[in-house]
């Protein structure tokens, strides 16, 4: 009897996709994707056997509409493990993980019914029709890639597990695309997944960059002369061997454009496939993406981030409505990707198909990590190990780009420390210590304790000033008190406001600063994340030295004022004690004060990070024991893919989204939630800049009191929580979820 992979429309099955056809096409596509990774043969095997379990009568009945549950993923994994022996056994296990996970996500080796060991043990091979042996054949030898393998068991286990994720990525992307192509042809639609290759576009990109820089050269100044020197030196380094680099440039030195120039020239010299620019915070991603679009052209840049969880979306819902950018978010096929650290690193440790399918397109890329010091400390070791592996075996070049370099050079650690990278001689900037002196913009002062009254008095004497505190609570209460005494030009800036609103606020701040109008901003640390503002004076609540340095980057940013008059005042807030994490960093900073005259020098910053890493210790830099859950011995692998993915979270909190539909664009997107034909992913993209993240308990309380509701749950489930009580979002403050337990006046009106 004929066997099918997917059902069509014709009763005579003339338009159904044959199973052999599907397996061969997925094998060819997966092998093509993996060829440059050295995993072509293994990926072809994964593709050829991934749907072996469809050679059963039960699955064929399911295709005709019979309601029956069929596990079609275990058969192929079982066969591979039975058939492959010797050294290739390790790769066979990776193929088995990938096949088992090609729908539900990568499994753990053991520990649950869904784990590899349990599923293989429970498989009944007698259910398979022997007809598969006449349709499928494969060479099961010579699977080990010629990688630069580590010489310790721990590093080797991580490398092998990472290799498994890459195989998984190739398999699931190939499977999805072949299935999509079949149904697209059946339905007469042809989704646009074609992007021009980076290598084809590079002459155009470089010409655009040169034009952009020529416009800047028309405005001569000492600062622009120094920026030009930095840029020229960085571009001279582009022929260096691909791998790991640092770019240490103080705020104001033009590191964003310098890093882009390096990426373009380096890609041209070494044949890289794409440029990925990873940014720590969504609050500044649009700022960087706008620069890239201006230089490279809007149609070539994919901006990928979302404040609403994409993993809730059915990736096959409403195929016909998804546009090219939405499709590119699935596989990062665009030549230039601007994304967040969350998207990048959580994808590198993902088990779900929706996030992992892009991994093979990360290989062969130039990855610029902006503000590299923001990688969470409790995930630093596994994150660094992943970066090292991308550079070592997947032809990536990675640039750690920041004014406050996080001292990840392996020379700063004991031998074989998991957070150490081979960075000797890999600095792209010319003499970072000299640059720090030349680009010094501020004077740091320590003020001791300052209560809210002291801060308000200081702001009264300063028409334009910025106060940065450690919590939203402190920011709100300080703003309220300053407002009560009639301080003019007050602005409140926190994550209580949705991103589109913050952009409007920042535009207003910049206009006030340029026009010398009163501008007294009270903000949380979000303003430190590369936000382009320039204040004459800044006050910063005690924090880590890296945070203080970032705050200093908001003071005299353009260097138009005397250094001695551009004061960054560091104070302690007695009424708002910092959380324990920040307390430790404050103590680390204090130990630098007596050792370094200039706290903003690269030497001081490096010494600070060394102090932090020493205090936290090896276990603290892998606080979730991620590395410990990838083990190998002579009997095989023991990888906890699924549980690691659940624990590797860049942002750990019980925060959930609430949509604020004040703008017309947001209101329109909320109205479209009632149209089933529009996929949730498309609407999430439209709404991502209108979201405020709130504590889970606070959102539940708001729902109970009618202030928040899930819109069209019959279509969208609990994906879209929208604010119903408009008065809870104040223009100057943002969302006041602390008032969730009252009944609003709106709800009392009849």
Residue pairs with C-beta under 8 A, 6 or more apart in sequence:
1 60
1 131
2 13
2 18
3 18
3 19
3 20
3 54
3 55
3 60
3 129
3 131
3 132
3 135
4 13
4 16
4 17
4 18
4 19
4 54
4 60
4 63
5 17
5 18
5 19
5 21
5 22
5 23
5 51
5 54
6 16
6 17
6 22
6 63
6 179
6 182
6 183
7 13
7 16
7 63
7 64
8 14
8 15
8 16
8 17
8 186
9 15
9 186
10 16
15 186
16 63
17 182
19 51
19 54
19 55
19 135
20 135
20 136
22 51
22 178
22 179
22 182
23 47
23 48
23 49
23 50
23 51
23 52
23 135
23 136
24 48
25 178
26 47
26 48
26 50
26 51
26 171
26 174
26 175
26 178
27 43
27 44
27 45
27 46
27 47
27 48
27 174
28 44
28 47
29 47
29 174
29 177
29 178
30 43
30 44
30 46
30 47
30 170
30 171
30 173
30 174
30 175
31 40
31 41
31 43
31 44
31 47
31 170
32 40
33 43
33 169
33 170
33 173
33 174
33 360
34 40
34 42
34 43
34 44
34 166
34 167
34 170
34 360
36 363
36 364
36 395
37 145
37 166
37 170
37 360
37 363
37 394
38 145
38 146
38 147
38 393
39 145
39 163
39 166
39 167
39 170
41 139
41 142
41 143
42 91
42 94
42 95
42 143
42 145
42 167
43 167
43 170
43 171
43 174
44 138
45 80
45 95
45 138
45 140
45 143
46 76
46 95
46 98
46 99
46 167
46 170
46 171
47 170
47 171
47 174
47 175
48 136
48 138
49 75
49 76
49 77
49 79
49 80
49 95
49 99
49 136
49 138
50 73
50 76
50 98
50 99
50 102
50 171
50 175
51 72
51 73
51 76
52 72
52 75
52 76
52 79
52 128
52 132
52 136
53 59
53 70
53 71
53 72
53 73
53 74
53 75
53 76
53 128
54 60
54 72
55 75
55 128
55 129
55 131
55 132
56 70
56 72
56 75
56 127
56 128
56 129
57 129
58 68
58 70
58 127
59 70
59 72
61 68
62 68
62 70
71 119
73 99
73 100
73 101
73 102
73 103
73 104
74 100
74 119
74 120
74 122
74 123
75 123
75 125
75 128
76 99
77 95
77 96
77 97
77 99
77 100
77 116
77 119
77 120
78 96
78 120
78 123
78 125
80 92
80 95
80 96
80 99
80 140
81 92
81 93
81 96
81 120
83 92
83 140
84 91
84 92
84 140
84 143
87 144
88 140
88 141
88 142
88 143
88 144
89 636
90 144
90 160
90 632
90 636
90 637
91 143
91 144
91 145
91 163
92 140
92 143
93 116
93 164
93 636
93 637
94 160
94 163
94 164
94 167
94 637
95 143
95 167
96 116
96 120
97 106
97 107
97 116
97 164
97 168
97 639
97 641
98 106
98 164
98 167
98 168
98 171
98 172
99 171
100 106
100 107
100 116
100 119
101 107
101 168
101 172
101 351
101 353
101 641
102 168
102 171
102 172
102 175
102 353
103 353
104 114
105 351
105 352
105 353
105 356
105 641
105 642
105 645
106 164
106 165
106 168
106 351
106 356
106 641
106 642
106 645
107 114
107 115
107 116
107 119
107 351
107 641
107 642
108 114
108 115
108 116
108 639
108 640
108 641
108 642
108 643
109 115
109 116
109 117
109 637
109 638
109 639
109 640
110 116
110 117
110 118
110 638
111 640
111 643
112 118
113 119
114 642
145 163
145 393
147 159
147 163
147 392
147 393
148 392
148 393
149 156
149 159
150 156
150 158
150 159
152 416
153 632
153 633
154 627
155 385
156 632
157 630
157 631
157 632
157 637
157 639
158 385
158 389
158 627
158 630
159 389
159 392
159 393
160 630
160 632
160 637
160 639
161 630
161 637
161 639
161 641
162 386
162 389
163 393
164 637
164 639
164 641
165 348
165 350
165 356
165 359
165 641
166 359
166 360
166 363
166 394
168 356
168 359
169 356
169 357
169 358
169 359
169 360
170 360
172 353
172 356
172 357
173 331
173 357
173 358
173 360
176 315
176 330
176 353
176 357
177 193
180 191
180 319
183 319
184 190
184 191
184 319
187 320
189 319
189 320
191 319
191 322
191 324
191 327
192 323
192 324
192 327
193 324
193 327
193 328
193 331
193 333
195 300
195 328
195 333
195 334
195 335
196 300
196 335
197 273
197 335
198 267
198 272
198 273
198 274
198 275
198 335
198 336
199 267
199 268
199 271
199 273
201 296
201 300
201 335
202 264
202 267
202 268
204 297
205 264
205 295
205 296
205 300
206 264
206 265
206 268
208 295
208 296
208 297
209 257
209 260
209 261
209 264
209 295
209 296
212 257
212 294
212 295
213 231
213 257
216 224
217 224
217 228
222 559
223 252
223 558
223 559
226 253
226 435
226 438
226 439
227 253
227 254
227 258
229 430
230 249
230 253
230 254
230 255
230 258
230 429
230 430
230 435
231 254
231 257
231 258
231 261
233 428
233 429
233 430
234 247
234 258
234 259
234 261
234 262
234 428
234 429
235 261
235 262
235 265
237 245
237 262
237 428
238 262
238 265
238 266
238 268
238 269
239 266
239 269
240 426
242 266
242 270
242 272
242 391
242 395
242 396
242 397
243 391
243 397
243 398
243 422
243 426
244 387
244 388
244 391
244 397
244 398
244 400
244 421
244 422
244 423
244 426
245 262
245 397
245 398
245 399
245 400
245 423
245 426
245 427
245 428
246 399
246 400
246 401
246 405
246 423
246 426
246 427
246 428
246 429
247 255
247 258
247 259
247 262
247 399
247 400
247 401
247 402
247 427
247 428
247 429
248 402
248 403
248 405
248 427
248 429
248 432
248 435
248 602
249 255
249 258
249 401
249 403
249 429
249 432
249 435
249 439
250 403
250 435
250 436
250 439
250 440
250 553
250 600
251 403
251 439
251 441
251 550
251 552
251 553
251 557
252 439
252 441
252 553
252 557
252 558
252 559
253 403
253 429
253 435
253 439
255 401
255 402
255 403
256 288
256 291
256 370
257 291
257 295
258 428
258 429
259 277
259 368
259 370
259 399
259 401
260 275
260 277
260 291
260 292
260 295
260 368
262 399
262 428
263 275
263 277
263 366
263 368
263 399
264 275
266 272
266 366
266 397
267 275
267 366
270 397
272 364
272 365
272 366
272 395
272 397
273 361
273 363
273 364
273 365
274 332
274 334
274 335
274 336
274 337
274 361
274 364
274 365
274 366
275 335
275 336
275 337
275 365
275 366
275 368
276 332
276 336
276 337
276 339
276 344
276 362
276 365
276 366
276 367
276 368
277 288
277 292
277 336
277 337
277 338
277 339
277 368
277 370
278 339
278 340
278 341
278 343
278 344
278 367
278 368
278 369
278 370
279 285
279 288
279 338
279 339
279 340
279 341
279 370
279 371
279 530
280 340
280 341
280 370
280 371
280 374
280 529
281 340
281 374
281 526
281 529
281 530
282 305
282 307
282 340
282 499
282 688
283 495
283 499
283 502
283 526
283 529
283 531
284 529
284 530
284 531
285 303
285 305
285 338
285 339
285 340
286 303
286 499
286 503
286 689
287 530
287 531
287 532
288 338
288 370
288 530
289 301
289 303
289 338
292 301
292 336
292 338
293 301
296 336
300 334
300 335
300 336
301 334
301 336
301 337
301 338
302 325
302 328
302 329
302 332
302 334
302 336
302 337
302 338
303 338
303 339
304 328
304 329
304 332
304 337
304 338
304 339
304 340
304 343
305 339
305 340
305 342
305 343
305 688
306 684
306 685
306 688
307 499
307 657
307 688
307 689
307 691
307 693
308 657
308 684
308 687
308 688
308 691
308 719
308 720
309 719
310 329
310 354
310 681
310 684
311 352
311 354
311 355
312 680
312 717
312 719
313 354
313 679
313 680
313 681
313 684
313 719
314 679
314 680
315 330
315 354
315 681
317 679
317 680
317 681
318 676
318 677
318 678
318 679
318 682
321 677
321 678
321 679
321 682
322 679
322 681
322 682
323 682
325 685
326 679
326 681
326 682
326 685
327 333
328 334
329 681
329 685
330 354
330 357
330 358
331 357
331 358
331 361
332 358
332 361
332 362
333 361
341 369
341 374
341 375
341 650
342 650
342 651
344 362
344 367
345 375
345 379
345 383
345 386
345 648
345 650
346 355
346 645
346 648
346 649
346 650
347 355
347 356
347 358
347 359
347 362
348 359
348 362
348 383
348 386
348 390
349 382
349 386
349 626
349 644
349 645
349 648
350 356
350 359
350 645
351 641
351 642
351 644
351 645
351 646
352 645
362 390
362 394
362 396
363 390
363 394
363 395
363 396
364 394
364 395
364 396
365 396
365 397
366 396
366 397
366 398
366 399
367 387
367 390
367 396
367 397
367 398
367 399
368 399
368 401
369 375
369 387
369 398
369 399
369 400
369 401
370 401
370 402
370 530
371 401
371 402
371 529
371 530
371 550
372 400
372 401
372 402
372 405
372 406
372 408
373 402
373 404
373 405
373 406
373 546
373 609
374 529
375 383
375 384
375 406
376 383
376 650
376 652
377 612
377 616
377 620
377 621
377 623
378 620
378 621
378 622
378 623
378 624
379 622
379 623
379 624
379 626
379 648
379 650
380 419
380 613
380 621
380 622
381 418
381 419
381 618
381 621
381 622
381 626
381 627
382 418
382 622
382 626
382 627
382 648
384 408
384 418
384 419
384 420
384 421
385 418
385 627
387 398
387 421
388 421
388 422
390 396
390 398
391 397
391 398
399 428
400 406
400 408
400 423
403 549
403 550
403 553
404 545
404 546
404 549
404 550
404 605
405 432
405 602
405 605
405 606
405 609
406 546
406 609
407 605
407 606
407 607
407 609
407 610
407 613
408 419
408 420
408 421
408 423
409 420
409 421
409 423
409 424
410 417
410 420
410 421
410 422
410 423
411 420
411 424
412 420
412 606
412 609
412 610
412 613
413 419
413 420
413 613
417 618
418 618
418 621
418 622
418 627
419 613
419 621
429 435
432 602
433 601
433 602
433 603
436 598
436 600
436 601
436 602
437 598
437 601
439 559
440 563
440 598
440 600
441 552
441 555
441 556
441 557
441 559
441 563
441 566
442 538
442 552
442 555
442 556
442 563
442 566
442 567
442 568
442 600
443 563
443 564
443 566
443 567
443 568
444 548
444 552
444 568
444 570
444 599
444 600
445 567
445 568
445 569
445 570
446 569
446 570
446 571
446 593
447 539
447 569
447 570
447 571
448 571
448 572
449 571
449 572
449 573
449 574
450 458
450 539
450 569
450 571
450 572
450 573
451 573
451 574
451 575
452 477
452 478
452 481
452 482
452 575
453 481
454 571
455 467
455 478
455 482
455 539
455 571
456 478
456 481
456 482
456 485
456 487
458 465
458 539
458 569
459 465
459 467
459 482
459 487
459 520
460 487
462 520
462 536
462 537
463 489
463 516
463 518
463 519
463 520
464 489
464 512
464 513
464 516
464 518
464 519
464 520
464 535
464 536
464 537
465 519
465 520
465 521
465 535
465 536
465 537
465 538
465 539
466 521
466 523
466 527
466 533
466 535
466 537
466 538
466 539
466 554
466 555
467 478
467 520
467 521
467 522
467 523
467 538
467 539
467 540
468 523
468 524
468 525
468 527
468 528
468 538
468 539
468 540
468 541
468 551
468 554
469 475
469 478
469 522
469 523
469 524
469 541
469 573
469 576
470 524
470 525
470 541
470 543
470 573
470 576
470 578
470 579
470 582
471 524
471 576
472 494
472 495
472 496
472 524
473 576
474 541
474 573
474 576
475 492
475 493
475 494
475 522
475 523
475 524
476 492
476 494
476 496
476 733
478 522
479 490
479 492
479 522
479 732
479 733
482 490
482 520
482 522
483 490
487 520
488 518
488 520
489 512
489 517
489 518
489 519
489 520
490 520
490 522
490 732
491 505
491 508
491 509
491 519
491 520
491 521
491 522
491 732
492 521
492 522
492 523
492 732
492 733
492 734
493 502
493 505
493 506
493 509
493 521
493 522
493 523
493 524
493 526
493 527
494 523
494 524
494 526
494 734
495 524
495 526
495 692
495 693
495 734
496 692
496 733
496 734
496 735
496 736
497 505
497 692
497 733
497 734
497 735
498 660
498 689
498 690
498 691
498 692
498 734
499 688
499 689
499 690
499 691
500 663
500 666
500 689
500 690
501 660
501 662
501 734
502 526
503 689
506 531
506 533
509 519
509 521
509 533
510 532
510 533
511 517
512 518
512 519
513 519
513 533
513 534
513 535
519 535
521 527
521 533
521 535
525 543
525 547
525 550
527 533
527 554
528 547
528 550
528 551
528 553
528 554
529 550
530 553
531 554
532 557
533 554
533 557
534 554
534 555
534 556
534 557
534 558
534 560
535 554
535 555
535 556
536 555
536 556
536 561
536 565
536 566
537 555
537 566
537 567
537 568
537 569
538 551
538 552
538 554
538 555
538 567
538 568
538 569
539 568
539 569
539 571
540 547
540 548
540 551
540 552
540 568
540 569
540 570
540 571
541 570
541 571
541 572
541 573
541 576
541 578
542 570
542 571
542 572
542 573
542 578
542 582
542 586
542 589
543 578
543 582
543 585
543 586
543 589
544 582
544 585
544 586
544 588
544 589
544 608
544 612
545 585
545 588
545 589
545 592
545 599
545 604
545 605
545 608
546 605
546 608
546 609
547 585
548 568
548 570
548 589
548 599
549 599
549 600
549 605
551 568
552 568
552 600
555 566
555 567
555 568
556 563
556 566
577 583
578 586
584 612
584 615
584 616
585 612
588 608
588 611
588 612
588 615
589 599
589 608
591 611
592 599
592 604
592 607
592 608
592 611
593 599
595 604
595 607
596 603
596 604
596 607
598 604
613 621
619 625
622 628
624 644
624 647
624 648
626 644
626 647
626 648
629 639
629 640
629 643
629 644
630 638
630 639
630 640
630 644
631 637
631 638
631 639
632 638
653 693
653 695
654 695
654 696
654 697
655 693
655 694
655 695
655 696
656 693
656 694
656 695
656 696
656 699
656 721
657 691
657 692
657 693
657 694
657 721
658 691
658 692
658 693
658 694
658 699
658 702
658 708
658 721
658 722
658 723
658 735
658 737
659 666
659 670
659 687
659 690
659 691
659 720
659 721
659 722
659 723
660 666
660 690
660 691
660 692
660 723
660 729
660 735
661 667
661 669
661 670
661 690
661 722
661 723
662 690
662 726
662 729
663 690
665 686
665 690
666 686
666 687
666 690
669 683
669 686
669 687
669 690
670 687
670 711
670 720
670 722
672 678
672 683
672 686
673 683
673 711
673 712
673 715
673 716
673 720
674 711
674 712
674 715
676 715
680 716
680 719
680 720
683 720
684 719
684 720
687 720
692 734
692 735
694 702
694 735
694 737
695 737
698 737
698 738
698 740
699 708
699 721
699 737
701 737
701 740
701 741
702 708
702 723
702 725
702 728
702 737
702 740
703 709
703 710
703 721
705 740
705 741
705 742
705 743
706 724
706 725
706 743
706 747
707 723
707 724
707 725
707 728
707 740
707 744
708 721
708 722
708 723
708 724
709 721
709 722
709 724
710 716
710 717
710 718
710 719
710 720
710 721
710 722
711 720
711 721
711 722
712 720
723 729
723 735
725 744
725 746
725 747
726 746
727 744
727 745
727 746
728 735
728 736
728 737
728 739
728 740
728 744
729 735
729 736
730 736
